[in-house]
Amino acid sequence: MFTLQISNKEMLRALSAVSKVISTKNSLSILDNALISEGDGKFYVTGSNQQTELTVSCDIKVLNGQFENFCVPAFKMQSMLATLGDQVLNIDVDSSNNHVAMHIAYMTGEFDLPGNPAQEYPRMNQDGEAIVGYNLPTDTMTMALKSAMQNCAADELRMVMNGVCMDAHMEGVHLVASDGHKLYSYNHEAGIPFLTEGNLTDPKQTIPVILNKAVIPAVTEAFRGTENVSIVCTDRQIRLNSNNAWLVTTRIEGNYPKWQSIIPSREMMSQHLCANVKELTTALKRVLLCASVATELVKLEYKDGNLVLTSEDIDFSLKAKETVALTDAVMQEGFTIGIKGNALITHLGYVTTDNVRLEFAEPSKPIILKEDAEKGTPLLCLLMPMLLNA
């Protein structure tokens, strides 16, 4: 028997993070639990689904007795503690006779909760030698991964498209995702030396590794509040580590498509326009109200120095037209192209500058979206056009 004391807010933070990797349907019932363990004088909470394991530190005090590792039902305990607010919890744990029973006391009441012995909890092995490693600022990593996740596919036959390609080069890393209709790329450049593991001698050479999109919510939750994350990739796993959290996940096997080869060259993109992001976004939202729900087709037309947006739903006799002023344009008069409206709105949401730059080649070629900045920006998005009705 031993007694623990912990802030309810702190316990909820840890359970909320590890629950992102705990499956609701586990082949092993013990994996419905979170493991509470101690090592080097610190306490940790761990969640796993056999493909991904996440461990976060937790500020726990042992009031009396000898602490022993034990497991708690993660979702049940999280639901109970979510109703209590910010207060101190006293947890009595009886781990005798290969059985775990918890008595949790708080300011206005108490409840009993069964647990499980820690010996039954399976831990993931860290397999393979490092092939590439580097450090990323946490804010940059989480922002790019959350944006990239929105562009991943849901393809059971091509699993490589269901993840984010972390394509490391000598000076940084590209975070790339695509579903075949749109592509998101964010290039973080830190300069040489960037790699902490691996060796690249050719500036054009890269080491791509694919992170499953299902892991991203856990990554963004667990590493919140940290400055940097260390990323090390082996031939089987991806490991992310910071001062108070670490995650091990099985990487998606296979070769990611050569994404850079599908981006048109500067020579091909002979036309461009720049517009205010907020004005273009709100105009798109209005014309989408009259677009076909099935296609979300919006026509973009360059006319008299402005960008004209039009949409139509013939079945319901709906039609809309908006004119957006441009800050810069090198366009052919009368140039028109079709685009999926919501896809463009989503990508405009990634832009951090006041204005956005759209580049065009032909109505049948992809649209390139960039931030409008003098020195260039790390963001590059590609949108496939839609066929306009004659």
Buried (B, 14 or more C-beta within 10 A) or exposed (E): EBBBBBBBBBBBBBBBBBBBBBBEEBEBEBBBBBBBBEEEEEBBBBBBBBBBBBBBBBBBEEEEBEBBBBBBBBBEBBEBBEEBEEEBBBBBBBBEEEEBBBBBBBEEEEEEBEBBBBEBBEEBEEEBEBBBBBBBBBEBBBBBBBBBBBBBBEEEEEBBBBBBBBBBBBBBBBBBBBBEBBBBBBBBEBEEEBBEBBEBEEEEEBBBBBBBBBBBBBBBBBBEEBEBBBBBBBEEBBBBBBEBBBBBBBBBEEEBBEBEEEBBEEEBBBBBBBBBBEBBBEBBEBBBEBBBEEBBBBBBBBEEEBBBBBBBBEEEEEEBBBEBEBBEBEBEEEBBBBBBBBBBBBBBEBBEBBBBBBBBBEBEBBBBBBBBEEEEBBBBBBBBBBEBEE
